[in-house]
Amino acid sequence: MKRSVKVIGIGAGNPEYVTVQAINAMNRVSVFFIPNKGAEKAALLRLRYEICERYIEGSNYRFVDFDVPERSKAGAYKADVEAWRGEVQKIYENLLAEHLNEDEVGAFLVWGDPTLYDGTLSILDRIEFGGGFDLEVDVIPGISSVQALAACHRVALNRIGESLTIMTGRQLAKGYPDGGGNIVVMLDSLGAFRELDGDVDIHWGAYVGTEDEILVAGKLREVCDQIDRLRAVSKDEHGWIMDTYMLSGNCRDGDT
Ligand SMILES: C[S@@+](CC[C@H](N)C(=O)[O-])C[C@H]1O[C@@H](n2cnc3c(N)ncnc32)[C@H](O)[C@@H]1O
C-alpha cells in the first residue's frame, strides 16, 4: 500500500519563518509525527504545536508523538550515526504502519531546512528503497539556521567570488579549512572556535529567531570569552542551547 509523507521545513525558530508552501502542505496533512528528544524537547515541541495551531485551518489532523533514542557515542562518529539511523528507521516504519492510513498524508516537521544536518530524508530513503514500504515523499524547504543567523546579523554569507563552507564543530576542531571564504559552523557543542587564532571575525547567534535570541559579533579574539560565558550561562538557564556562527577573515568587501 502506498503511503504519502511530507517532510516540511518549519524554519529555525521563529514561527514566521514558516513559508506559504509549508502552510499549504501542512493543511493537507492528517497525521503529524512529532519527535520527543533531548533536553530541548519541551521548547521544540511547543513550537511545533504552535505552528500547527496557528497555520492549519480546522482541526482535522492528529499528532502522534514518538521517542527518539539517544545516539551512542561509544564508537566512531559515522558508525554511531548509521546505527542510530537504523534504530530510528524501525521507529518510523512502525509509525507509518500503525498510524497512517492509505488515504492519509503523514508529515514530519523538520527544524530549519530538512536538507541541512538532518537525518529525516536519509531515513525515509532507507525505508523507501529498502523495499518494505511503498512511500511517496515530498520535501518542503525551510529557512535554515544559517540563513536566519546571517539575516539577524545583517551580513552576507559569502564575499565576492568566494566560497562558503558549512561545517560542524567536530570538523573545525580538526583544523581551519584552507579553501578560503567564510565558514559557518553548526553543531559545535564543545566550542571549537576557542582554539582558533588569527585575525578572524565571528558572527555568533544562539536561539536565533526565538524570543531568547542572543547575538554577538566582533573580532574573535575580543569576543571569544563573552561568547563562551553566554553559552555556559544560557545552557544552564534553558537546559539546552542551539548556536551557530560564521567565521571570516577581516577583509569585508561587501555584498554578493
Ligand atoms: C541537527 S542541526 C539542524 C539544522 C537545521 N536543519 C537547520 O536547517 O538549521 C542542529 C544545529 O543547527 C543549529 N541551529 C538550529 N537552530 C538554531 C537556532 N535557532 N539558532 C542557532 N543555531 C541553530 C545549531 O548549530 C544546532 O546545533
The ligand as an SDF file (V2000), in Angstrom:
LIG
                    3D

 27 29  0  0  0  0  0  0  0  0999 V2000
   20.7730   18.9840   13.8140 C   0  0  0  0  0  0  0  0  0  0  0  0
   21.2230   20.5600   13.2070 S   0  0  0  0  0  0  0  0  0  0  0  0
   19.7600   21.0230   12.3860 C   0  0  0  0  0  0  0  0  0  0  0  0
   19.9420   22.1640   11.4340 C   0  0  0  0  0  0  0  0  0  0  0  0
   18.6380   22.5920   10.7870 C   0  0  0  0  0  0  0  0  0  0  0  0
   18.1500   21.5630    9.8720 N   0  0  0  0  0  0  0  0  0  0  0  0
   18.7800   23.9050   10.0230 C   0  0  0  0  0  0  0  0  0  0  0  0
   18.3660   23.9720    8.8600 O   0  0  0  0  0  0  0  0  0  0  0  0
   19.2110   24.8830   10.6420 O   0  0  0  0  0  0  0  0  0  0  0  0
   21.1710   21.4770   14.6960 C   0  0  0  0  0  0  0  0  0  0  0  0
   22.1500   22.6430   14.6900 C   0  0  0  0  0  0  0  0  0  0  0  0
   21.6040   23.7000   13.9320 O   0  0  0  0  0  0  0  0  0  0  0  0
   21.9610   24.9370   14.5030 C   0  0  0  0  0  0  0  0  0  0  0  0
   20.7150   25.6350   14.8690 N   0  0  0  0  0  0  0  0  0  0  0  0
   19.4690   25.2070   14.6200 C   0  0  0  0  0  0  0  0  0  0  0  0
   18.5690   26.1060   15.0060 N   0  0  0  0  0  0  0  0  0  0  0  0
   19.2550   27.1460   15.5130 C   0  0  0  0  0  0  0  0  0  0  0  0
   18.8800   28.3910   16.0590 C   0  0  0  0  0  0  0  0  0  0  0  0
   17.6050   28.7560   16.1690 N   0  0  0  0  0  0  0  0  0  0  0  0
   19.8550   29.2280   16.4750 N   0  0  0  0  0  0  0  0  0  0  0  0
   21.1560   28.8940   16.3440 C   0  0  0  0  0  0  0  0  0  0  0  0
   21.5730   27.7320   15.8360 N   0  0  0  0  0  0  0  0  0  0  0  0
   20.6340   26.8640   15.4240 C   0  0  0  0  0  0  0  0  0  0  0  0
   22.8410   24.6320   15.7050 C   0  0  0  0  0  0  0  0  0  0  0  0
   24.1910   24.6650   15.2770 O   0  0  0  0  0  0  0  0  0  0  0  0
   22.4170   23.2390   16.0580 C   0  0  0  0  0  0  0  0  0  0  0  0
   23.4330   22.5550   16.7450 O   0  0  0  0  0  0  0  0  0  0  0  0
  1  2  1  0
  2  3  1  0
  2 10  1  0
  3  4  1  0
  4  5  1  0
  5  6  1  0
  5  7  1  0
  7  8  2  0
  7  9  1  0
 10 11  1  0
 11 12  1  0
 11 26  1  0
 12 13  1  0
 13 14  1  0
 13 24  1  0
 14 15  1  0
 14 23  1  0
 15 16  2  0
 16 17  1  0
 17 18  1  0
 17 23  2  0
 18 19  1  0
 18 20  2  0
 20 21  1  0
 21 22  2  0
 22 23  1  0
 24 25  1  0
 24 26  1  0
 26 27  1  0
M  CHG  2   2   1   9  -1
M  END
$$$$
